[in-house]
Amino acid sequence: MALIKWRDSYSVGVDKFDQEHMLLVELINEMFEIVRDKGEVASLTDAVEKLVDYTKVHFSDEEEALEKVNYPHLEEHKEIHANLLEQVVEFQKQIEHEGKDLRTDLYKFLRDWLINHILDEDMRYGKYFEEDLESVAAVSA
């Protein structure tokens, strides 16, 4: 297991979302450090809560912008977001009850999901912002 290192290949071409994705990477890496250092379950729970809260903000920002550019896969994208949040909240509940046993699983899940989501799903919307420069300006503001 290793920390996630941001790569230019993760860029979706929209600065605001790239910045938000970078912050999500930082939050997941913070969780990794807690797991690696065998930190307290309470510390991990706090880190997961912070991640869940920020993920909700990011998903809301992304969905609002995708609506503005008439992204044709918006409903599917929203469903993917909802499923992820549901899975993370379920992990969060399990960690509170079962403690340390799930820490590594949660980190691996989040790492894999974030990278795969950005590289697969989020890359699909970049061209819609390229076509609508006014929306890109509105998102970046």
N, C-alpha and C positions, 0 to 999 in steps of 0.2 A: 504494500500500500504506500502511496506517495501523495504528496500535496498536488493539487491541480495547479498547473502553470498555464496562465493565459497565453494563448497563441493568436497571432494575427488571423489565422485560418478560422477562428471562432467568430470573427466579426461578421455581423449581419448587414453592415452597411448603413446602419442608423445609429449615430453617435449616442443618443440617449439610451437606446437598448443595449448597446455595447457596454456603456458605463454601468448600467444596471446588472448586466450579466457578470461584469467584473466584480461587482459588489457581492453578488450571489456566490461567486467563486471564493471570495474572501471569507464569507460566512461559513461555507462548507469547509474551507481549510481550517477555520477556527475550531469547528467541530472535530476535524481530524486531529488537531493538536490535543484536544481534550481526551480523545480516544487513545491516541498514541501515548500520552503521559499518564494514562489511567486515572484521569481526573474524576472528581465526584460526579455522581449521577445528577445532582442538582445543577452542577455547572453545564452538563450536557443538556439537561432539560431547558435551562435558560437559553443556551445557544440555539437549540431547536426552535424554541418559541420566537426568538429574534428572526431566525430564518423564515419561519412560517409567516410572520407579520410582514417581513419585507417582500416575500414572494407574492403575497396578496397584492401589495402595492404595485409590484412589477407587472403582474398579470393584468391588473386593472389598467395600467398605463398602456400596455401592449394591445389589449383588446380594444381600448378606446381609439387608439391610433389606427388599428387595422380596420375598424369600422369606418373611419374617415376616408381611407383609401379604397373602400369597397372590396376588401379582401374576400375572395370567393370561398375560402375555406375557414371563415371566421367561426362558424358554429362548431366545426370539428376541432378547431384550435382551443376554443373555450372549454369543450368537453375534455380535451387532453389536460388542460390546466386544472379543471375541477377534479379529475381523477388523481392527478399528482398530489394536490392538496389533501385529498381524502387519504391517500396512502401515507403521506408524511404525518398527518394527524394521528393515524392509526399507530404508526411507529412511535410517535410521541407518547401516546397512552400506554403502549407496551413497555416503553423504557421506564415510565413512572412506576409501573407495577412489577416489571421483571428485572429492572436494573441493568447491570453492566453487560449481560449476555447479548443484547441486541445492538450494542454500540457500533461494532465493526460492520454489521449488516446494514445499519442505517447509513453509515458513511459511504459504503460501497454503492448502495442503492442511489443515494443522492448524487454522488460523483458521476456514476454511469448515466443516470437520468439527465442531469444537467448537460453534460457533453453531448449525449445523443440527441436531446431535445433541441439544443442550439444547432447542431450540425445537420439534423434532419428537418425538423419542423420549422424552426425559426429562419433557416436559410431560404425557405420557400417564399417568405413574404418580402424579402429584400427588393426584388424587382418591382413590386407594386409601389414602393416608395421612390424608386428611381424614375418611374413613370409619372409620379405626382410630386413634383418638387415643392409645391406649396405645402403639401401635407408634411413633407420632411422638415421644412422650415418650422411648421407649427409644432411638430414633435420635439424638435431640438430646442425650442424656446422654453 
